[in-house]
Amino acid sequence: MAMGYRRLSFSAGTVCLGLLVSSVPAVADYRIETSIGIAHGDHDVTFSESVERFGLSIKSVSTVNGSGPTITIGFWADGLIHENLSLGLEYLRIENSADLALAARGPDQSVAVDADFELDITTILVNAAYRRNGGAIHPYAALGIGAARAAGEVDSEITTGAPMSETGEVRFSDSNYAPAVQVAIGLDYDVTKRIYVGAAARYFTIDTRLFGRDEVVRELAAGVKLGLSF
């Protein structure tokens, strides 16, 4: 009786193990995609610099909220662990341009000047997405973490006042590396068995240090994409 029970238990265990193994896809589906879009930045970027040529101290007096293009290239594996789980590696580049107001102060003068501000962000992200991988329409939500390089540049012309008027270009820049986090939602549609198109929106943020100060960079972006399944 005991031997029969053990045989029955072994058989039931074998069936359960077989069902569990069969529920995990043996081979994942792979995709490569690229997207273009536009991003709007909401930053806490501030800075101050000394310009020895003019004997002035320059400080930002306006909020940096720039916008500009984005581009991504991503590689995804669908259904590797679970049918609706997708894991991906993504390259993301964001370019922001903004007008910036500066206050330039010296021993005998104080002037307000306008400047151009450029912020370029290059990021490598590892993403996990819950995606409807069956059918032709694939809504998804994703979370990503990675490493980013942020590079900022300020370019302006300053004209000093009396007793001697002088005009010159002032340009300074800084860059740094920082961890990055993003949250994204999107929808993909299969045009053919291999080709799909889609649209996505993302919220991206890094906490870095630029121009000698701790800075928080936030980006809200949207774009369209083209992908290939294989």
Salt bridges, closest charged atoms under 4 A:
GLU33 OE1 - ARG31 NH1 3.23
GLU33 OE2 - LYS225 NZ 3.37
ASP42 OD2 - ARG218 NE 3.81
ASP44 OD1 - ARG218 NH2 3.33
ASP78 OD2 - ARG31 NE 2.61
ASP78 OD2 - ARG131 NH1 3.43
GLU90 OE2 - ARG202 NH2 3.13
GLU95 OE2 - ARG93 NE 3.08
ASP120 OD2 - ARG93 NH2 3.53
ASP155 OD2 - ARG171 NH2 2.95
GLU166 OE2 - ARG53 NH2 3.46
GLU169 OE2 - ARG171 NH2 3.29
ASP188 OD2 - ARG31 NH1 3.92
ASP188 OD2 - ARG131 NH2 3.10
ASP188 OD1 - LYS225 NZ 3.08
ASP190 OD2 - HIS138 NE2 2.82
ASP214 OD1 - ARG209 NH1 2.88
GLU219 OE2 - HIS43 NE2 2.93
